[in-house]
Amino acid sequence: MIKYTLYTEDLPTLDGIISKAFDSYTLVKQAGVWKGTREASVQIVIILDDTISPFKIMQLARDIKTANKQESVLITEEPINGMLV
């Protein structure tokens, strides 16, 4: 399994953008600072089976970047061991 975390500004349209691509995800709302300016930000956590292409994650980041009119969206990728019980 791979845990992808996207870091971006928290805007009202975000949930609609994410839910078009994924039906399961976690939002972690927080405060962040980008280039000296404090903003409402969010971590979007999506865990995928490692057989699924990361293309959907990259496309989601591009869609968020465009909708939020941002310079960039950070994506981290972390292999994890997990199971659904």
C-alpha positions in Angstrom: 0.0 0.0 0.0 1.1 3.5 -0.7 0.1 6.6 1.4 -0.1 9.8 -0.7 -0.4 13.1 1.1 -1.1 16.3 -0.8 -0.6 19.6 0.9 -2.6 22.6 -0.3 -4.6 25.7 0.6 -8.0 24.8 2.1 -10.7 26.3 -0.1 -14.5 25.5 -0.1 -14.4 23.8 -3.5 -11.7 21.2 -2.4 -14.1 18.4 -1.3 -15.9 18.5 -4.7 -12.6 18.2 -6.6 -11.3 15.3 -4.5 -14.6 13.3 -4.5 -14.7 13.3 -8.3 -11.5 11.3 -8.3 -11.6 9.3 -5.1 -14.4 7.9 -2.9 -12.2 7.5 0.2 -9.8 10.0 1.7 -8.9 11.9 4.8 -8.7 15.7 5.2 -6.5 17.1 8.0 -7.2 20.8 8.3 -4.5 23.0 9.7 -2.8 26.4 9.5 0.2 26.8 7.2 2.6 29.4 6.1 3.6 29.8 2.4 6.3 32.4 1.6 5.7 34.2 4.8 1.9 34.4 4.6 -0.3 32.4 7.0 -3.2 30.5 5.3 -5.8 27.8 6.1 -4.3 24.6 4.7 -5.1 21.0 4.5 -3.5 17.6 4.1 -5.3 15.2 1.8 -4.4 11.6 2.7 -5.2 8.9 0.2 -4.1 5.3 0.6 -4.0 3.2 -2.5 -3.1 -0.4 -3.3 0.5 -0.4 -4.8 -0.9 -1.9 -8.0 -2.8 1.3 -8.8 -1.0 3.8 -10.9 -0.2 7.2 -9.2 -1.5 9.0 -12.3 -4.8 9.8 -10.5 -2.9 11.4 -7.7 -0.9 13.6 -10.1 -4.0 14.6 -11.9 -5.8 15.4 -8.6 -2.8 17.7 -7.7 -3.0 19.4 -11.1 -6.8 19.9 -10.7 -6.3 21.4 -7.2 -3.4 23.6 -8.3 -5.6 25.0 -11.1 -8.7 25.5 -9.0 -6.8 27.1 -6.1 -4.7 29.2 -8.5 -1.6 27.9 -6.8 2.0 27.9 -7.8 2.3 24.3 -6.6 0.8 21.4 -4.6 3.2 19.2 -2.6 2.7 15.4 -2.9 4.5 13.0 -0.6 4.5 9.2 -1.2 5.2 6.7 1.6 5.0 2.9 1.4 3.0 1.5 4.4 1.9 -1.8 5.8 -1.8 -1.8 6.6 -4.9 -3.9 6.5 -8.6 -3.4 6.7 -10.2 -5.5 9.5 
